[in-house]
Amino acid sequence: QVQLVESGGGLVQAGGSLRLSCVVSGRTFSSYAMGWFRQAPGKEREFVAGISWNGGSTSYADFVKGRFTISRDNAKNTVYLQMNSLKPEDTGVYYCARRAAISSEYDYWGQGTQVTVSS
């Protein structure tokens, strides 16, 4: 059974920083691409950032480019999201997810961590 557990969310003022972590259970973490998503109140969940199995390739939504950085440590079964220059519109629940190898869909999700950015 694969489990993903996010942490690191909280309340921060605009312009501040947070680093989210997602620990993934199981021996095959290093075989899978991972992603971060977010969902703001009243809105649909949206893609934030993705990273390949070895960290060699990353992708970002336009609204976080230059501010957020996704990374991973395969020895620790952990994926990170460093968030800088936070804005109130970054407020939401942030989820990490594992990307299936064959379908390329995200098949396992964490429970989410709340990020609140005050103005």
TIDREN-813513 format. One record per residue: residue number from 1; x, y, z of N, C-alpha, C, O, CB in turn. Coordinates in steps of 0.2 Angstrom, whole numbers, plus 5000, padded with zeros to 4 digits. Glycine has a CB too. Example, Ala and Ser with C-alpha at 12.3 -4.5 7.8 and 13.67 -1.06 7.14 Angstrom:
<recs>
REC     n   n_xx   n_yy   n_zz   ca_xx   ca_yy   ca_zz   c_xx   c_yy   c_zz   o_xx   o_yy   o_zz   cb_xx   cb_yy   cb_zz
REC     1   5066   4972   5039    5062    4978    5039   5066   4984   5039   5071   4983   5042    5057    4978    5045
REC     2   5064   4989   5035    5068    4995    5036   5064   5000   5039   5067   5006   5040    5070    4997    5029
</recs>
This chain:
<recs>
REC     n   n_xx   n_yy   n_zz   ca_xx   ca_yy   ca_zz   c_xx   c_yy   c_zz   o_xx   o_yy   o_zz   cb_xx   cb_yy   cb_zz
REC     1   5004   4994   5000    5000    5000    5000   5004   5006   5000   5009   5007   5004    4995    5000    5006
REC     2   5003   5011   4995    5007    5017    4995   5004   5022   4999   4998   5023   4998    5008    5019    4987
REC     3   5007   5026   5003    5005    5031    5007   5009   5037   5006   5015   5037   5006    5004    5029    5014
REC     4   5006   5043   5005    5009    5049    5004   5007   5054   5010   5001   5055   5011    5008    5053    4997
REC     5   5012   5057   5014    5010    5061    5019   5014   5068   5018   5020   5068   5018    5012    5058    5026
REC     6   5010   5073   5018    5012    5080    5017   5013   5083   5024   5010   5082   5028    5008    5084    5012
REC     7   5018   5088   5024    5019    5092    5030   5022   5099   5028   5024   5099   5022    5023    5089    5035
REC     8   5022   5103   5032    5026    5110    5031   5021   5116   5029   5023   5121   5029    5030    5109    5025
REC     9   5015   5114   5029    5010    5120    5028   5009   5124   5034   5012   5123   5039    5003    5117    5026
REC    10   5006   5130   5033    5005    5135    5039   5003   5141   5036   5001   5142   5031    5011    5135    5043
REC    11   5003   5146   5041    5001    5153    5039   5007   5157   5039   5012   5157   5043    4996    5156    5045
REC    12   5007   5161   5033    5013    5165    5032   5011   5172   5029   5006   5172   5025    5018    5161    5027
REC    13   5015   5177   5030    5013    5183    5027   5015   5184   5019   5020   5180   5017    5016    5189    5031
REC    14   5012   5188   5016    5014    5189    5009   5021   5190   5008   5024   5195   5012    5009    5194    5005
REC    15   5024   5187   5003    5031    5188    5002   5036   5183   5006   5042   5183   5005    5033    5195    5005
REC    16   5033   5179   5010    5036    5175    5014   5037   5168   5011   5036   5167   5005    5033    5173    5021
REC    17   5040   5163   5014    5042    5157    5011   5040   5151   5016   5039   5152   5022    5049    5156    5010
REC    18   5038   5145   5012    5037    5139    5016   5040   5133   5012   5041   5134   5006    5029    5138    5016
REC    19   5042   5128   5015    5044    5122    5011   5040   5116   5013   5039   5114   5019    5051    5121    5013
REC    20   5036   5114   5008    5032    5108    5009   5036   5101   5008   5041   5101   5004    5026    5108    5005
REC    21   5034   5096   5012    5038    5090    5011   5032   5084   5010   5027   5085   5013    5042    5088    5017
REC    22   5034   5079   5007    5029    5074    5006   5033   5067   5006   5038   5066   5002    5026    5074    4999
REC    23   5032   5063   5011    5035    5057    5012   5031   5051   5009   5025   5051   5011    5037    5056    5020
REC    24   5034   5047   5005    5030    5042    5002   5033   5035   5004   5039   5034   5005    5031    5042    4994
REC    25   5028   5031   5006    5030    5024    5009   5031   5020   5003   5029   5021   4997    5024    5021    5013
REC    26   5035   5014   5004    5036    5010    4999   5043   5010   4996   5046   5015   4997    5031    5011    4993
REC    27   5045   5004   4993    5052    5004    4991   5053   5007   4984   5059   5007   4981    5054    4997    4991
REC    28   5048   5008   4980    5048    5010    4973   5048   5017   4972   5047   5020   4966    5043    5006    4969
REC    29   5049   5022   4977    5048    5029    4976   5052   5031   4970   5050   5036   4966    5049    5032    4983
REC    30   5058   5029   4970    5063    5032    4965   5061   5030   4958   5064   5033   4953    5070    5030    4966
REC    31   5056   5026   4957    5054    5024    4950   5049   5028   4947   5047   5028   4941    5052    5017    4950
REC    32   5046   5033   4951    5040    5037    4949   5041   5044   4949   5045   5047   4953    5034    5035    4953
REC    33   5038   5047   4944    5038    5054    4944   5033   5057   4949   5028   5053   4951    5036    5057    4937
REC    34   5033   5063   4952    5029    5065    4957   5027   5072   4955   5030   5076   4951    5033    5065    4964
REC    35   5021   5074   4958    5019    5081    4957   5016   5084   4963   5014   5081   4968    5013    5080    4952
REC    36   5015   5091   4963    5012    5094    4968   5006   5098   4965   5006   5100   4959    5016    5100    4971
REC    37   5000   5098   4968    4994    5101    4966   4991   5105   4972   4994   5105   4977    4989    5096    4964
REC    38   4987   5110   4970    4983    5114    4975   4976   5115   4974   4974   5114   4968    4987    5120    4976
REC    39   4972   5116   4979    4965    5118    4978   4963   5123   4983   4964   5123   4989    4961    5111    4979
REC    40   4961   5129   4979    4959    5135    4983   4952   5134   4985   4948   5130   4981    4960    5141    4979
REC    41   4949   5137   4990    4942    5137    4992   4938   5139   4986   4939   5144   4982    4940    5141    4997
REC    42   4933   5134   4984    4928    5136    4979   4931   5135   4972   4928   5136   4967    4926    5142    4979
REC    43   4937   5132   4971    4940    5131    4965   4942   5124   4964   4943   5120   4968    4946    5135    4964
REC    44   4943   5122   4957    4946    5115    4956   4953   5114   4958   4957   5119   4958    4944    5113    4949
REC    45   4955   5108   4959    4962    5107    4960   4966   5108   4954   4964   5106   4948    4963    5099    4963
REC    46   4972   5111   4955    4976    5113    4949   4983   5110   4950   4986   5110   4955    4976    5120    4948
REC    47   4986   5109   4944    4993    5107    4944   4998   5113   4946   4997   5118   4944    4995    5104    4937
REC    48   5003   5111   4950    5008    5116    4952   5015   5115   4950   5018   5119   4946    5008    5117    4960
REC    49   5017   5109   4951    5024    5107    4949   5025   5099   4948   5021   5096   4952    5029    5110    4953
REC    50   5029   5097   4944    5030    5090    4943   5038   5089   4942   5042   5093   4941    5027    5087    4937
REC    51   5040   5083   4944    5047    5081    4944   5048   5074   4942   5044   5069   4944    5050    5082    4951
REC    52   5053   5072   4937    5054    5066    4935   5057   5061   4940   5058   5063   4946    5058    5066    4929
REC    53   5057   5055   4939    5059    5050    4944   5066   5051   4947   5067   5050   4953    5059    5043    4941
REC    54   5070   5054   4943    5077    5055    4945   5079   5063   4946   5084   5065   4948    5082    5053    4940
REC    55   5073   5067   4946    5074    5074    4947   5077   5078   4941   5079   5084   4942    5079    5075    4953
REC    56   5079   5074   4936    5082    5077    4930   5077   5082   4926   5080   5086   4922    5085    5072    4926
REC    57   5071   5081   4927    5066    5086    4923   5061   5088   4928   5058   5084   4932    5063    5081    4917
REC    58   5059   5094   4927    5054    5098    4931   5050   5102   4927   5051   5104   4921    5057    5102    4937
REC    59   5044   5103   4929    5039    5107    4926   5035   5111   4931   5034   5109   4936    5034    5103    4921
REC    60   5032   5117   4929    5029    5121    4933   5023   5125   4930   5023   5126   4924    5034    5127    4936
REC    61   5018   5126   4933    5012    5130    4931   5015   5137   4930   5020   5139   4934    5006    5130    4936
REC    62   5012   5141   4925    5015    5147    4924   5015   5152   4930   5019   5156   4931    5011    5151    4918
REC    63   5009   5151   4934    5008    5155    4940   5013   5154   4946   5013   5158   4950    5001    5155    4943
REC    64   5018   5149   4945    5023    5148    4951   5030   5149   4948   5034   5148   4952    5021    5142    4954
REC    65   5031   5149   4941    5037    5149    4939   5041   5155   4942   5039   5161   4942    5037    5150    4931
REC    66   5047   5153   4944    5052    5158    4946   5051   5159   4954   5055   5163   4957    5051    5165    4943
REC    67   5046   5156   4957    5044    5157    4964   5045   5150   4968   5047   5150   4973    5038    5160    4965
REC    68   5042   5145   4965    5042    5138    4968   5048   5134   4964   5049   5135   4959    5035    5135    4967
REC    69   5050   5129   4968    5055    5124    4966   5053   5118   4969   5052   5117   4975    5062    5126    4968
REC    70   5052   5113   4964    5051    5106    4966   5058   5102   4966   5062   5103   4962    5046    5103    4962
REC    71   5059   5098   4971    5065    5094    4971   5063   5087   4975   5057   5086   4977    5070    5097    4975
REC    72   5068   5082   4975    5066    5076    4978   5073   5073   4980   5078   5075   4978    5063    5071    4973
REC    73   5072   5069   4986    5078    5065    4988   5075   5058   4989   5072   5056   4993    5080    5068    4996
REC    74   5078   5054   4984    5076    5047    4983   5078   5043   4989   5075   5038   4991    5078    5044    4977
REC    75   5084   5045   4992    5086    5041    4998   5081   5042   5004   5081   5038   5008    5093    5043    5000
REC    76   5077   5047   5004    5073    5049    5009   5066   5048   5007   5061   5049   5011    5074    5055    5012
REC    77   5064   5045   5001    5058    5044    4999   5053   5051   5000   5048   5050   5002    5054    5038    5003
REC    78   5056   5056   4998    5053    5063    5000   5054   5067   4994   5059   5068   4990    5056    5066    5006
REC    79   5048   5071   4992    5048    5076    4987   5046   5083   4991   5042   5083   4996    5043    5074    4982
REC    80   5049   5088   4989    5049    5094    4992   5046   5100   4987   5046   5099   4981    5055    5097    4994
REC    81   5043   5105   4990    5041    5111    4986   5043   5117   4990   5040   5118   4995    5033    5111    4985
REC    82   5048   5120   4988    5050    5126    4991   5046   5132   4988   5046   5133   4982    5058    5127    4990
REC    83   5043   5136   4992    5038    5141    4990   5041   5148   4992   5041   5149   4998    5031    5140    4992
REC    84   5043   5152   4988    5045    5159    4990   5041   5164   4987   5037   5163   4982    5053    5160    4987
REC    85   5042   5170   4989    5038    5176    4987   5030   5174   4987   5027   5175   4982    5040    5178    4980
REC    86   5028   5171   4992    5021    5169    4992   5016   5175   4992   5017   5180   4994    5019    5165    4999
REC    87   5010   5173   4988    5005    5178    4987   4999   5176   4990   4998   5170   4991    5004    5180    4980
REC    88   4994   5180   4992    4988    5178    4995   4984   5173   4990   4981   5168   4993    4983    5184    4996
REC    89   4985   5174   4984    4982    5169    4979   4985   5162   4979   4982   5158   4976    4982    5172    4972
REC    90   4990   5161   4983    4993    5154    4983   4990   5150   4989   4991   5145   4990    5001    5155    4985
REC    91   4985   5154   4993    4982    5150    4998   4978   5144   4995   4975   5145   4990    4977    5155    5002
REC    92   4978   5139   4999    4974    5133    4997   4977   5127   5001   4982   5127   5005    4975    5132    4990
REC    93   4974   5121   4999    4977    5115    5001   4981   5112   4996   4980   5111   4990    4971    5110    5003
REC    94   4987   5110   4998    4992    5107    4994   4993   5100   4994   4994   5097   5000    4999    5111    4995
REC    95   4993   5096   4989    4993    5089    4989   4999   5087   4985   5001   5090   4979    4987    5086    4986
REC    96   5002   5082   4987    5007    5078    4983   5004   5072   4980   4999   5069   4983    5014    5076    4987
REC    97   5007   5070   4974    5004    5064    4971   5009   5060   4967   5014   5063   4965    4998    5066    4966
REC    98   5008   5054   4966    5013    5050    4962   5010   5049   4955   5004   5047   4955    5014    5043    4966
REC    99   5014   5049   4950    5012    5048    4944   5013   5041   4941   5019   5038   4942    5016    5053    4939
REC   100   5008   5038   4939    5008    5031    4937   5013   5030   4931   5013   5035   4926    5001    5028    4935
REC   101   5016   5025   4930    5022    5024    4925   5019   5023   4918   5021   5026   4914    5026    5018    4927
REC   102   5013   5019   4918    5011    5018    4911   5006   5023   4909   5006   5026   4903    5007    5011    4912
REC   103   5001   5024   4913    4995    5029    4911   4997   5036   4911   4994   5041   4908    4989    5028    4915
REC   104   5002   5038   4915    5004    5045    4916   4999   5049   4920   5000   5055   4921    5006    5048    4910
REC   105   4994   5045   4923    4990    5049    4927   4992   5048   4934   4996   5044   4936    4983    5046    4927
REC   106   4990   5053   4939    4992    5053    4946   4987   5048   4949   4981   5049   4950    4992    5060    4949
REC   107   4990   5043   4952    4986    5037    4955   4986   5037   4962   4981   5034   4965    4988    5031    4952
REC   108   4991   5040   4966    4990    5040    4973   4991   5047   4976   4995   5051   4973    4996    5035    4976
REC   109   4987   5049   4981    4987    5056    4983   4988   5056   4991   4986   5052   4994    4981    5059    4981
REC   110   4991   5062   4993    4991    5063    5000   4985   5066   5003   4980   5067   4999    4997    5067    5002
REC   111   4985   5067   5009    4979    5070    5012   4979   5078   5012   4974   5081   5013    4978    5068    5019
REC   112   4984   5081   5010    4985    5088    5009   4987   5092   5015   4986   5089   5021    4978    5091    5007
REC   113   4990   5097   5014    4992    5102    5019   4990   5109   5018   4991   5111   5012    5000    5101    5020
REC   114   4987   5112   5023    4985    5119    5021   4990   5124   5021   4994   5125   5026    4979    5121    5027
REC   115   4990   5129   5016    4994    5134    5016   4990   5141   5016   4985   5141   5011    4999    5134    5009
REC   116   4991   5145   5020    4987    5151    5020   4992   5157   5020   4996   5158   5024    4983    5152    5027
REC   117   4991   5162   5015    4995    5167    5014   4991   5174   5016   4986   5175   5012    4998    5168    5007
REC   118   4993   5177   5021    4989    5183    5023   4992   5189   5019   4998   5190   5018    4990    5184    5030
REC   119   4988   5194   5018    4990    5200    5014   4993   5206   5019   4995   5211   5017    4985    5203    5010
</recs>
